[in-house]
């Protein structure tokens, strides 16, 4: 769990005084992520915490850079879920101040540096939900010298509560452990190591190697009294029967038997995306989907493949969508269906669904608008007339079955009928709209026979 010598050299080169002062914080963070794998982030973070605890970063801007790198290692994850969340809480609220913040007091071994107001304000922005790109475009010394508000109104009590709950779940022996590296409680200016070379050697001795002290923690020994031996005079004697002399293996004969039903269904679905299935194949696939209600989730269908299935095998598309009505993805399937290119098959699928289940009104309206728009923009006069007839029959079916409230689409549908009044079906739909508007007719029941959508 320790860094090797080369990794330690890379980390120290990034935190070098000249490098920190000449580059922005986001540049330093990108350097760390380029030179270390994500699997090494915890080791890098542990080393950064040790440098902060032992005051081995002599310059104040190096300290702020180390704090920023510690956060950027796990950027994008909730702070409470990162391994070093307690460090940031202790930087903002040292142990002696935690009783005043309204959240449980957190325990964190070691001595962390006390931050200035500008540093605290920066760390507060760093761990809050505010955008960070602008503040990371500055160097550490620019942030330290910048003005900051006196009052900071950020509330991190929920994060502190989450960390306290996690700590409460640890065994008492873990919470009682202390690191082998402990900061000297009283420091003066003359006690610091000013030689950079000596400091680097000290850091390498602490954080590198299999026996690195950074990885060691002293825990109290768990001592308990040995339980007394019980008198077994009144207990049952353990029996070791001598029979049967030969053990018989109980073999599950159903193991390794291929699931042919699921395999055949997947193969048929693969064909259904590319070409029309025969009547026998359609019935076989429908039977397998009916026999196993969960099979529909394992046949490889996704929303992006739905248009191909609708165009080649609308009957299968209808059956699959009906079985996916309770799926969390059904909204995505509806969205793809109503936005796909209008065709006889897509209208057949939508019409069947509307007469079988209650589709969301907004999806039906969106599909109608899509159909009208397609008819208005198509250039081929023959195809335009054919599609207009299909749409008119489709709308009459929806209106007579009371699937849509025509008043909500009255203006759009009426304009459509007027534009294509030369077509007989459009004129018939227009008359139906006018009769409904005037109250001459009332649709009280659904027709006994369904309208067929044909060309």
C-alpha positions in Angstrom: 0.0 0.0 0.0 3.0 2.3 -0.1 4.4 4.4 -2.9 7.7 3.3 -4.5 10.7 5.6 -4.9 9.9 6.6 -8.4 6.3 7.5 -7.6 7.4 9.5 -4.6 9.8 11.4 -6.8 7.0 12.2 -9.2 4.7 13.5 -6.4 7.5 15.6 -4.9 8.3 17.1 -8.3 4.7 18.1 -8.7 4.7 19.7 -5.3 8.0 21.5 -5.8 7.9 25.1 -4.9 8.9 26.4 -8.3 6.4 24.1 -10.0 3.5 25.2 -7.6 4.2 28.9 -8.1 4.5 28.7 -11.9 1.4 26.6 -12.7 -2.3 26.8 -11.9 -4.0 24.3 -9.6 -5.8 22.5 -12.4 -2.5 22.0 -14.2 -1.1 20.3 -11.1 -4.2 18.1 -10.7 -3.9 17.1 -14.4 -0.3 16.2 -13.9 -1.1 13.9 -11.0 -3.9 12.1 -12.9 -1.6 11.7 -16.0 1.3 10.2 -14.0 -0.7 8.0 -11.5 -3.2 5.2 -12.2 -6.5 5.4 -10.4 -5.5 2.3 -8.4 -2.7 4.4 -6.8 -4.9 7.3 -5.8 -5.3 6.1 -2.2 -1.6 5.7 -1.8 -1.0 9.2 -3.2 -3.7 10.7 -0.9 -2.3 9.0 2.2 1.1 10.5 1.3 -0.4 13.9 0.9 -2.1 13.7 4.3 1.1 12.6 5.9 2.9 15.6 4.4 0.2 17.9 5.8 0.3 16.3 9.3 4.1 16.3 9.6 4.4 19.8 8.2 6.9 18.6 5.6 5.7 21.2 3.0 7.6 24.3 4.1 5.7 26.9 1.9 2.1 27.9 2.4 1.3 27.6 -1.3 2.6 24.0 -1.3 0.2 23.2 1.5 -2.7 24.6 -0.4 -1.7 22.7 -3.6 -1.5 19.4 -1.6 -5.0 20.0 -0.2 -6.3 20.7 -3.8 -4.7 17.5 -5.1 -6.2 15.5 -2.3 -9.7 16.7 -3.4 -9.1 16.3 -7.1 -8.1 12.6 -6.8 -11.7 11.8 -6.2 -13.4 14.7 -8.0 -16.9 13.8 -9.2 -17.7 11.5 -6.2 -19.8 12.6 -3.2 -17.4 13.9 -0.6 -18.8 11.6 2.2 -17.9 8.6 0.1 -14.3 9.5 -0.4 -11.6 8.0 2.0 -10.3 11.5 2.9 -13.6 13.3 3.7 -12.6 13.7 7.3 -9.5 15.6 6.4 -11.5 18.4 4.8 -13.9 18.6 7.7 -11.0 18.9 10.1 -9.3 21.5 8.0 -12.4 23.7 8.1 -13.4 22.7 11.7 -10.5 21.7 13.9 -11.4 19.4 16.8 -11.6 22.2 19.3 -14.2 24.0 17.1 -16.4 21.0 16.1 -18.7 21.4 19.1 -20.0 24.6 17.6 -21.0 23.4 14.2 -24.1 21.4 15.2 -22.9 18.0 14.1 -21.3 15.0 15.8 -17.6 15.4 16.6 -15.4 13.5 14.3 -12.2 11.7 15.3 -9.1 12.0 13.1 -5.7 10.9 14.2 -2.8 13.3 13.6 -2.3 17.0 13.6 -3.5 18.9 10.5 -2.4 22.5 9.8 -4.5 25.5 10.7 -5.7 27.3 7.7 -6.0 31.1 7.0 -9.3 32.6 6.1 -8.5 32.7 2.4 -7.5 29.1 2.5 -10.7 28.1 4.4 -12.8 29.9 1.9 -11.1 28.2 -1.0 -11.5 24.7 0.6 -15.2 25.5 1.3 -15.7 26.2 -2.3 -13.7 23.1 -3.3 -15.9 20.7 -1.4 -19.2 22.4 -2.1 -21.4 22.1 -5.2 -20.3 25.4 -6.7 -18.5 25.3 -10.2 -14.7 24.9 -9.6 -13.2 25.6 -13.0 -12.7 29.3 -12.4 -11.1 28.9 -9.0 -8.8 26.1 -10.2 -7.5 28.4 -13.0 -5.5 30.3 -10.4 -2.2 29.5 -8.8 -2.1 28.7 -5.1 -0.4 32.0 -4.1 -3.1 34.0 -6.0 -5.8 32.3 -3.9 -3.9 32.9 -0.7 -3.6 36.6 -1.5 -7.1 37.0 -2.6 -9.9 38.7 -0.6 -12.6 36.4 0.9 -15.9 37.0 2.6 -15.9 37.2 6.4 -19.0 35.1 6.7 -19.2 31.6 5.2 -22.7 30.3 5.0 -22.0 26.7 3.8 -23.5 23.9 5.9 -21.6 20.6 6.0 -23.4 19.1 8.9 -25.0 16.4 6.7 -21.5 15.3 5.6 -20.2 15.3 9.2 -23.2 13.2 10.2 -22.5 10.6 7.5 -18.9 10.4 8.5 -19.8 10.0 12.2 -22.2 7.2 11.3 -19.5 5.4 9.4 -17.0 5.8 12.3 -19.6 4.4 14.7 -19.8 1.2 12.7 -16.1 0.5 13.1 -14.9 -1.9 15.8 -13.7 -0.3 19.0 -10.2 -1.6 18.4 -10.0 0.2 15.1 -11.2 3.5 16.6 -8.6 3.1 19.3 -5.7 2.7 16.9 -3.1 5.5 16.4 -0.5 6.0 13.6 3.1 5.3 14.3 3.9 8.8 13.0 2.8 11.5 15.5 3.4 15.2 15.1 5.5 16.9 17.6 3.1 19.0 19.7 5.2 22.2 20.1 7.1 23.5 17.1 9.2 26.5 16.7 10.8 28.1 13.6 14.2 26.5 14.3 12.8 23.0 14.4 11.9 22.8 10.7 14.1 21.1 8.2 15.2 23.7 5.8 17.4 21.6 3.5 15.2 20.4 0.6 17.4 17.4 -0.1 17.1 16.2 3.6 13.4 16.8 3.5 13.0 14.7 0.4 15.1 11.8 1.9 13.0 11.9 5.1 9.8 11.7 3.0 11.0 8.8 1.0 12.0 6.9 4.1 8.5 7.4 5.6 6.3 6.7 2.6 8.3 4.1 0.5 9.1 0.5 0.9 7.2 -2.5 2.3 7.9 -1.5 5.9 7.0 2.1 5.4 5.9 3.7 8.7 3.0 5.5 7.0 1.2 2.1 6.7 1.5 1.1 10.3 -1.0 1.7 13.0 -0.7 0.7 16.7 -3.8 -0.9 18.0 -4.4 -2.1 21.6 -4.4 -5.8 22.0 -7.8 -7.4 22.4 -7.6 -9.3 25.6 -10.3 -11.6 26.9 -10.5 -14.2 29.6 -10.3 -17.8 28.4 -13.7 -19.4 28.9 -13.9 -22.2 31.5 -14.1 -25.8 30.3 -17.6 -27.2 30.7 -18.4 -30.5 32.3 -19.8 -32.6 29.5 -21.3 -35.3 31.7 -24.8 -34.2 30.9 -24.2 -33.4 27.2 -24.8 -35.6 24.2 -21.8 -37.6 22.9 -20.8 -36.8 19.3 -21.6 -39.8 17.2 -19.5 -41.0 14.3 -21.5 -43.8 12.7 -19.6 -46.3 10.6 -22.2 -46.6 8.0 -22.6 -46.1 5.1 -19.1 -47.2 4.2 -19.3 -45.7 0.7 -20.6 -42.2 0.0 -22.9 -41.8 -3.0 -22.5 -38.6 -5.1 -25.8 -36.8 -5.6 -25.5 -35.4 -9.1 -27.9 -32.7 -10.3 -28.9 -33.9 -13.7 -30.3 -30.5 -14.7 -26.9 -28.8 -14.6 -25.3 -27.8 -17.8 -28.5 -28.3 -19.8 -28.7 -25.5 -22.3 -31.6 -23.1 -22.2 -32.8 -23.7 -25.7 -36.0 -21.7 -25.3 -34.0 -18.5 -24.4 -31.4 -19.2 -27.1 -34.0 -19.7 -29.9 -35.8 -16.6 -28.8 -32.6 -14.6 -29.1 -31.9 -16.0 -32.5 -35.4 -15.2 -33.7 -35.1 -11.7 -32.4 -31.8 -11.2 -34.2 -33.5 -12.2 -37.4 -36.6 -10.0 -36.6 -34.4 -6.8 -36.7 -33.2 -7.6 -40.3 -36.2 -9.2 -42.1 -39.8 -10.3 -41.7 -40.3 -13.6 -39.8 -42.5 -16.3 -41.2 -45.9 -16.9 -39.5 -44.5 -20.0 -37.9 -41.5 -18.2 -36.5 -43.7 -15.3 -35.3 -45.9 -17.7 -33.4 -43.0 -19.6 -31.9 -41.4 -16.4 -30.6 -44.7 -15.1 -29.2 -45.3 -18.5 -27.4 -41.9 -18.4 -25.8 -42.4 -14.8 -24.6 -45.8 -15.8 -23.2 -44.5 -18.9 -21.4 -41.7 -16.9 -19.7 -42.6 -13.4 -18.6 -39.0 -12.5 -17.8 -37.6 -13.6 -21.2 -38.4 -10.3 -22.8 -35.7 -8.7 -20.7 -33.0 -11.1 -22.0 -33.6 -11.2 -25.8 -31.4 -8.3 -26.6 -34.0 -5.6 -27.3 -33.0 -2.0 -26.7 -34.8 1.3 -27.5 -32.3 1.9 -30.4 -33.3 -1.4 -32.1 -37.1 -0.8 -31.8 -37.5 1.1 -35.2 -35.9 -1.9 -37.1 -38.2 -4.3 -35.3 -41.3 -2.2 -36.0 -40.6 -1.9 -39.7 -39.8 -5.6 -40.2 -42.1 -7.3 -37.7 -44.8 -5.0 -36.3 -46.7 -7.9 -34.7 -43.6 -8.9 -32.6 -43.0 -5.2 -31.7 -46.5 -5.0 -30.4 -46.2 -8.1 -28.3 -42.8 -7.1 -26.9 -44.0 -3.6 -26.0 -47.1 -4.9 -24.2 -44.8 -7.2 -22.1 -42.5 -4.3 -21.3 -45.2 -2.0 -19.9 -43.9 -2.5 -16.4 -40.3 -1.9 -17.4 -38.5 1.2 -16.2 -37.4 1.8 -19.8 -40.9 1.8 -21.3 -40.8 5.6 -21.5 -37.6 5.4 -23.6 -39.3 2.9 -25.9 -42.4 5.2 -26.3 -40.1 8.1 -27.0 -38.3 6.2 -29.8 -41.6 4.9 -31.2 -43.3 8.3 -31.6 -40.2 10.0 -33.0 -39.3 7.4 -35.6 -40.1 7.8 -39.3 -43.8 7.5 -39.9 -44.9 4.4 -41.8 -47.8 2.0 -42.1 -46.1 -0.3 -39.6 -45.4 2.3 -37.0 -49.0 3.5 -37.2 -50.2 -0.1 -36.9 -48.1 -0.5 -33.7 -49.3 2.8 -32.2 -52.9 2.1 -33.1 -52.8 -1.3 -31.5 -51.1 0.0 -28.3 -53.7 2.8 -28.0 -56.6 0.3 -28.1 -54.9 -2.1 -25.7 -53.3 0.0 -23.0 -53.4 3.5 -21.8 -50.6 5.4 -23.5 -49.4 8.7 -22.0 -51.4 11.5 -23.7 -48.3 13.5 -24.5 -46.8 10.6 -26.5 -50.0 10.2 -28.6 -50.1 13.9 -29.3 -46.4 14.0 -30.2 -46.9 11.1 -32.6 -49.9 12.8 -34.3 -47.8 16.0 -34.7 -45.0 13.9 -36.2 -47.4 12.3 -38.7 -48.8 15.6 -39.8 -45.4 17.2 -40.2 -44.2 14.2 -42.3 -47.2 14.5 -44.6 -46.5 18.3 -45.1 -42.8 17.9 -45.8 -42.7 14.9 -48.1 -41.9 15.7 -51.7 -43.2 12.7 -53.6 -46.9 13.5 -54.5 -48.0 9.8 -54.6 -46.4 8.9 -51.3 -47.8 12.1 -49.8 -51.4 11.2 -50.8 -50.9 7.7 -49.5 -49.6 8.9 -46.1 -52.4 11.5 -45.8 -55.0 8.8 -46.2 -53.3 6.6 -43.6 -53.2 9.5 -41.1 -56.8 10.5 -41.7 -58.0 6.9 -41.1 -55.7 6.6 -38.0 -57.1 9.9 -36.6 -60.7 8.8 -37.2 -60.0 5.6 -35.3 -58.5 7.5 -32.4 -61.4 9.9 -32.2 -64.2 7.3 -32.5 -62.5 5.1 -29.8 -62.2 8.2 -27.6 -58.5 7.6 -27.2 -57.7 11.3 -27.8 -59.5 14.5 -26.9 -59.8 16.1 -30.3 -60.3 19.6 -28.7 -56.7 19.6 -27.6 -55.5 19.1 -31.3 -58.5 20.7 -33.0 -56.6 23.6 -34.7 -53.7 21.5 -35.9 -55.9 18.7 -37.2 -58.3 21.1 -38.9 -55.5 22.9 -40.7 -54.2 19.5 -41.8 -57.6 18.6 -43.3 -57.9 22.0 -45.1 -54.5 21.7 -46.6 -55.2 18.3 -48.0 -59.0 18.7 -48.7 -58.5 17.3 -52.2 -58.1 13.9 -50.6 -61.4 12.1 -49.8 -60.3 10.8 -46.4 -59.2 14.3 -45.3 -62.5 15.8 -46.3 -64.3 13.0 -44.3 -62.1 13.8 -41.2 -62.9 17.5 -41.6 -66.7 16.7 -41.6 -66.3 14.6 -38.5 -64.5 17.5 -36.7 -67.3 19.9 -37.7 -70.0 17.5 -36.5 -68.2 17.1 -33.2 -67.7 20.8 -32.8 -71.4 21.6 -33.5 -72.6 18.7 -31.3 -74.5 17.1 -34.1 -73.0 13.7 -33.2 -71.6 12.3 -29.9 -69.3 9.4 -29.7 -70.8 7.3 -26.9 -69.3 4.0 -27.6 -66.4 2.4 -29.5 -67.2 0.9 -32.9 -67.5 -2.8 -33.0 -65.0 -3.2 -35.8 -61.6 -1.6 -36.0 -60.5 0.4 -38.9 -57.7 -1.1 -40.9 -54.8 1.0 -41.9 -54.1 0.2 -45.5 -52.7 2.0 -48.6 
